[in-house]
Amino acid sequence: MRPRRVTRASVVATGLIAVAVAVILWATAFGSYRQAVALRDHGIVGPAVVLEVTRLGDDSFVRVAFTTADGRRVETDVHDFRVDPEPVEGGTMRVRYAATDPSGTIQDARQRPDFLVVWIEALGGLVILAFGVFLVRGFWPLIGERWAP
C-alpha cells in the first residue's frame, strides 16, 4: 500500500465529531435530569391495576391501567419497578407519573427517581470529549507526515 498523509482536516474532523457526540450525550443527560426531577418534585402518586407482568431479563415490564388526577384513563408499560414483592396480574400497585406525560414518564412509586442514567450520560460525554482531545493532541504534531498502515 502507498503511504498516507495525516491531514489537518482529518484531525479537526476527529475533534469536531468528539465534541458533537459529547454535546448530544450532555443534552440527553439534561433531559433525563429534568425528567427525574419532575418525577421527584411534581410526580403524582396513585393506584394502578396490573394488567400483565412480562419477564424478559433486563427488559422486564409491567402493563398497568390507571386514571390520572384529571380523569384520563391511561394504559402503559412500567419498566422501572420493584420486584420485591413482585406485582401480580389483577392486583394493584402504586405508580408515580408526570401529569404532563403520564404514559411516558411513569415508575413504581416505591422507587426513587433514577439519577444514575443522568450520571452515566454526563460522564460518557466527558469520556468521549477527553478521548477526542487525546486524539487531536496526539495527531496534531503528525500533520503532513507520511505513514504506512
C-alpha positions, 0 to 999 in steps of 0.5 A: 500500500502507498503511504498516507498523509495525516491531514489537518482536516482529518484531525479537526474532523476527529475533534469536531465529531468528539465534541458533537457526540459529547454535546448530544450525550450532555443534552440527553443527560439534561433531559433525563435530569429534568425528567427525574426531577419532575418525577421527584418534585411534581410526580403524582402518586396513585393506584394502578391495576396490573394488567400483565407482568412480562419477564424478559431479563433486563427488559422486564415490564409491567402493563398497568391501567390507571386514571390520572388526577384529571380523569384520563384513563391511561394504559402503559408499560412500567419498566422501572419497578420493584420486584420485591414483592413482585406485582401480580396480574389483577392486583394493584400497585402504586405508580408515580407519573408526570401529569404532563406525560403520564404514559411516558414518564411513569415508575413504581412509586416505591422507587426513587427517581433514577439519577444514575442514567443522568450520571452515566450520560454526563460522564460518557460525554466527558469520556468521549470529549477527553478521548477526542482531545487525546486524539487531536493532541496526539495527531496534531504534531503528525500533520503532513507526515507520511505513514504506512498502515 
